[in-house]
Structure formats: structure tokens, C-alpha cells
């Protein structure tokens, strides 16, 4: 057998060492802190909870995803080949994690990191911020809105849109109810605050922060009741026909 050249042996060893040191990248569905709560033809909904000083594994987003923060949290985001980014995330904050994005997240503070991550399975195009900076690098384009009438039960504020999806912050006023949903399109509604929703049979179901309701196309609207003394916030993902 012909002996390998010493130079080739060194190169092979370095390649093996580099491969051993490179962290594995897992798909989002295999990241153990992401728990799949809903899957259909339009969305995957993951509920995420990470203990203080723990980390989300290095993972890959194979579809555009919107993350909704359910807690204030200090984190360090690491992406291969880029400097670490330290962030202070706020409860209610919306962020786009674009298709192809690879990162891990370390929880730096002493509070539990919680969010809901919604994968949009239909490819998204022409994204733009409206009244929320979902994409940090893009400006806001928040339309002016008239003052709500005195009889209003809720207030709607557009947050973000693509050619396929329209996000709205819905603030149900204290001790009011809002009928939400359009039978012409499917819609996902995520609760940021505690509310009660009534199903088609009029049966009540309590929603806590991070819980959600899927409204299929062709179904009647759903009633959301706020029984508290403060506004109750919901995030609507209306999927455009």
C-alpha cells in the first residue's frame, strides 16, 4: 500500500477536526424547545419555552416564521459566520425569522423565555412593516386611523403584511366582546392576554397568553370576550385568498 504524503495527512486531520467541532444544525421541527401545537396546510404553530440560562439549539428555518414574544427576555443570538447579537426582547414583540435563517438563542436573563412561533407554509412575498417593526431593517408604514366610535367593542391596528398574509393587533376593550373571522379566508388568532372564546355551539373556552384559535375558511366568525378591567390583545393572521 502506498503511504500518504505527510501534507495530505495533516490536511485530512484538520478537516476531520473542523467537522467534529462544527455544531450540528437541526430543522426547526427537531429543536426540542419548540413544541408543535398545530399543523395544517397553511401554518405550523410552535409553543416555545426556555428556562433562564438555557439555550435554543442551532436550528434552521425552512419557511418564513413570525415569532410572538410572550415575555420580556434578554438573549444572545448566534448565527454561523456572524458576530453574536445581544437583544432585549419585549412581551408582545413580533419578529420575522426568514426562510433559510440559521441561529441559536441563549437566554441571558433570569426570566423564562416564552413565545409562539408561526411558520407560514405558503411562500411569502413583498413583506413590509405597517405599524410594527417586524423586520428591523425596514421602515414603518403605519396608516392613520380615525378615532374609534364610542360604541366600539374593539380596536384593530395593522402590524405587518405580505402578499399572502395580513397581521393585525386586535385590542378588545374591557368587558366587551368582538366577533372575529371572515368566512372567505382562513385565520389564526393568537391570544396575548386572557380571553374567553365561544365556539359554534356557544360553549365557552378560556384562552391564556400563547393559546390560539384556528378559524377555517367557510366557518362562521368566533366571539372573543374580555371579562377583565383592561384591554385584551389578540394577534390575527389573516391568510389572503
N, C-alpha and C positions, 0 to 999 in steps of 0.2 A: 504494500500500500504506500502511495506517495505521501510524504509528510507535508502538512500545510505550512505555508510560509508564515513566519512569526508575525508579520504585519497583519495578515489576514486573520490570524488567531486573535490578536488584540482587538481588531475591528469587530469580530464576531462577539467577543466577550462584552465589549462596550454596548453593542446593540442589545444583547440579552439583558444586561443590567438596566439599560434605559427602559426596555419593555417591562421589566419587573417593577420599576419604580413608578411608571405611568399609572395613575389611578384609573380604575375601570369606570366607564360611562354607562349608566343604565338608562333604559327608557323611563319616562315619567311613570308609566303604569307599574314599574317594578320598584320604584322608590318606596321604602317601607313606611314613610310618614304620610304618604298620600293614599287615602282610603277611598276607593271608588264607591260613590253613593248612587249614581245614576248613569246609565249608558243608553243612548238611543242613536238614531241616525244623524242627529244634529249636534249633540253635546256629550261629553263626559264631564261629570261633576265629581270633583275630589274634595273631601274634607281633610284638612291638614292641621296637625297639632304636633308641636315640637317643644320638648322641655327646655328650660333655661340651660345654656352652655352645651346643648347638644347640637347636632348638625344634620342638615338635609344632605343626602349623598349626591355626588356629582351625577347629574342626570341630563337627559336630552328632551327637548320639546319637539315632538313630531307634528304638532298642529299649533296654530295660534291659540293662546290661552289668556284669559283675563283672571287676575288674582284680586280677590276682595279681602282686605285685611279686617280681621275681627278683633284685633288687639293692637295696642301700641307696642312696638318692639324695636330694639337696636340689634342690627345684624351686620355681618360681613359677607358680601357676595364675592365669590371667586369664580372666574371664568378662565379656562386654559389660555395661556399666552397673553393675559391682560392683568393690569395691576388690581389688587384687591380694592373693593369699594365698600366703605363703611356707610351705612344708611340708618336713618331713624324713620321707621315706618309708622303711620298713624292709623288708628282704627277708622274704618270706612274708606281708606285709600284704595283706589283702583289702579292696577298696573297691567300693561300688556307685556306678555312674555312670548316673543315672536317665534314662529316655527323655525327650527334649527338652532335655537338658543341652547347652549350648554353651560351649566353653572352648578355650584353648590352654595349652600347658605349656612353660616354658623350663627347661632343665637348668642349674642354677647351679653344681653341684659339678664335681669333676674325675674322676668315675667315670661309666661308661656306664650309661644308664637302660635297664633291661630289664623287660618284663612280658609277661604273656599276658592278653589281653582277650577275654572270652567274652560275646558278645551272646546273650541269651536271647530267641529269636524268638517264643515264646509269651508274650503279655502277662502280666506278673507282678502279683500282688495280695497284700495283707496281709503285707508284708515285716516281719521282726523279727530283731534280733540274738539269737544264742544265746550262744556262748562267744567270739565275735569281734565287735569293733565295726566291722562292715561299713558301717553307716550311723552316722556320727559323732554325729548328734543324738539317737539312740535309746539307751536303757539296755541293758545286758546282761541276758540271761535264761538263764544257764548252768545246766543241770540237774546236780545232784550225781550222781556215778557211783561205784560200788564199786571197790575196788582190783582190778586185773586178776589173774586166776589166774596161778600160777607157770608154767603151761603155755601162756600166751598167746603168740601169734606177732605180734600187732599190737594197737594201742590206737586206738579211734575216739572222736573228740570232736566233737560237733555245733558248727557255726560260725554258721550263718545259714539262714533258711528263708523261703519264700513259700508261697502256696497251690499253686504249681506246681513248686517246686524246693527240694531239701534239700542243703545243703553240709556236708561232713564233712571234718575233718582226720584222716587216717589215718597213724599212725606205725608203720611196720614195724620191729620190733626187730632188733638186729644178728644177722646170719647166720640170719634167719628168712624164711619165705615166707607170703604172705597170698593166699587165693583171694577175689577181689573181683568183684562184679557180681551182679545179680538178673535172671533171665530175664524177669521180669514187667514190667520197665521199662528204658528206655534210660538210659545213664550215661556221663558224661565223666569221665575220671581224668587229672589233670594232675600231673606229677612236679615236686616242689620239690628233690629230691635224686636222685642217680644210682641207678637200679634196673634190674633185668632182668625183662622180662615174657615169658611163654611163650604162644604162640598156640595155637589149637585143635589143631595138629599137633605141639605140643611144641617148636617151634623158638624159640630164644631171640632176643630183640631188646633191645638196650640203650637205655634212656631216660635222657636228660640233663635237667638242670633246664630246665623250659619245654616239654619234649616231653609228648605226651598220647596216650591211647588212647580210642577211641570204642567203647563196648560197646552194640550194638544190642539191642533187646528180642527175646527169644526165643533169644538166644545163651547158651552156657554161660559160667560165670564164668571169669575170667582169673587166672592165678597171677603174682604180683609178688614177686620175690626181692631181698632185701637182702643183698649179699655183703660189706658193709663192717662196721667195728667200731663204727659209730654208727647211730642211728636214721635211717631214710629216710622222708621225709614225702611224702605224696600228698594232693591235694585232690580229693574226689569231688563231682561234680554229679549227684545222683540226680534224675531227672525224674519227678515223681509221676504215676501213672496218671490 
